[in-house]
C-alpha cells in the first residue's frame, strides 16, 4: 500500500510562485509515474504534470495551460515529487492532488488547496 502526503499549498497573489511537495511511502516500485492533478468545484480532476521514474529525455508531461510556468521534478531517493508553480494565475486556483501509478495501481494524496487571488 502506498501513502502520499502533500504540502506547500496556500494563498498567493497573481504572478507569484508556490512549490508543492508530495512524499510517498509504503510499497513503491522502481518504475512508476508520479504526477499532480487539480480539481475545482463542479469540474473533473485534470492532469497538471507528471514525471516518470525513468531517466529519459521525455519523462515529463504537462497540461498545455501550465507549460512554461510549472515544472515537475522528483527525488527518487526521497520518494518525493515536486511541482514548482510560477507566474500563477487566478485560474490555477484548485485543490491539487498528488498521484502515483505503478503496475496497474493508482494512489492519491489528500489534496492541498492553492488559491491565487489579490
Buried (B, 14 or more C-beta within 10 A) or exposed (E): EBBBBBEBBEEBEEEBEBBBBBBBEEEBEEEBBBBBBBBEEEEEBEBBBBBBBEEEEEBBBBBEEBEEBBBBEBEEEEBBBBBBBBEBEEEBBBBBBBBBBBEEEEBBBEBBEBBBEE
